Amino acid sequence: MNFIRFDKGLASVEALAQLFEAAEADDCVFVQLQEGDIVLTDAEELRLRNVLEATDAPFIYTDYRRQEADGKTVEMPCIDYMTGSVRDDFDFGPLVVVSSSKLLTMPDISASFQYAGWYLLRLQMAYQFGLPFHIQETGYTFVPRSGEESSQFDYVDPRNAGVQKEMEVALTAYLKAIGAWIDASRLKRFPLQPQRSDEATASVVIPVYNRVKTIRDAIQSALNQKTDFKFNVLVVDNHSTDGTTEVIDEIHDPRLVHIIPEETTLKIGGCWNRAVADSRCGLWVVQLDSDDLYSREDTLARIVKAFQEQGCAAVVGSYQLTDFELRPLPPGIIDHKEWTPENGMNNALRINGLGAPRAFSRELLRANPLPNTSYGEDYAAMLRITRQYPLGRIYEPLYNCRRWSGNSDAALSREKINRNNLYKDRIRTLEILARQKNYDSEVF
């Protein structure tokens, strides 16, 4: 048995050619997607072959065990594949087993793709033959090769621009095939909203729970904004117990609104909904996490200007990654230039986020509340809005995203990573279903 190796899941012309050649010689092909060694016993190999035949799936994958440098092994569960599992970095683990008979019916795309061949191939196979099958068993041992680890920000590294462009082309072709592609020319310009003389033009929304170390800086960063319009800062204090509440109360500024919800069931999305529903909320609501800072005093002004000039219902800026002391961290500025006015609303389904700071129309959020979760709530809102309206973009950095041990996404366990990825795949599934449902409507 031979493994067809695709470095980091990318398919070169040579690897694709080997894949199709191997399919001619056996009823299935073992495709390796990560650098390292795969240890597969005879019984494990036979089990994989039997499941592939029994399920009639286009390809299968399984949980595995990873051997660490000290020789110990760690169980590595994977997540189920669904309609919305269209991220180009979906984690199948290091090994998938592909049906040769199904593979050989697919068109040869090796001449078109240097990097995204496997990505498009697996999307097309899932579309044509049904979803891949996840075996929730430990199917083999993987010994990773030592070297540079991948980063969650690899896709925004300018050195990977060619790879990302190919991935976008592959996804766009797939979305058109399944009737879920959005034609940007048919998006509706968002109308400017009427404003009462007594209400704020913008509100900074800061959900917070137990951030005594950072909340004062975050609030001050918002209050320091220079504008020619009225704004306020809505801090939704989700029943903090570490002194955060007392720090907020020490800040005396009429623009600061300290909200402590009656509910004890709110997560970040629920806190946002509580702020947006408040009578003091302004026309445009702008995100600031409780451990981050605006990097310039005109951040709010520039976001409001984007709303007014770009006819959009949401705006996303760019941010600088820093440590707690605001020293820049690699890869530096995250500007998400993979978002383009022509195709960003489609390309957004391929990645896990759209950047910061995020800002929304108050009225749209009131009509479409965020999911009451603490992960993916803003991504869900952006997908929903950009299904119908343009997204405004500001590519200069407006925000300092501080990475420190207190971050909610610091040192996540495999279980938490899987839970987060599964949820975002469900968000994408919902979005694809909605786009398919409305594909022939006036929205598109």
NORMOPE-V424008 format. One line per field, one symbol per residue. psi: psi as a letter, one per 20 degrees, with the letter a starting at -180 (. if undefined). A space follows every 50 residues. Layout:
psi->???
This chain:
psi->pqpopookjqorggggghghghhhiriqpoppiqpappoorghgghgggg ggghhkqhrrrqrrppprhjiqqppnqrrqpahjljpikpniaipqoppg hhgiiqqojhihphhjghghghgghhghjrqqpoolqoirppoqpqapqq qijhijphijggghgghggggggghhhjkjqpohijqpppqpqqpqhjqq hqpppnpqomlhhihgggghhghjporjrprrooooollqjjigghgghi oopiipoopoqhqjjqagghgghgghiqiiprhpppqoqijrqpiqijgg ghghhgghhikriqqpbqqpprahjkpqqqjcpoiliipqhhjhighhii ririaqqqqqpghhhhhmqqqmrjpihhgggggggihhqqpqqoiqpipo oppriiqikplqrggggggghgghhhghgggggghghjhjrhh.
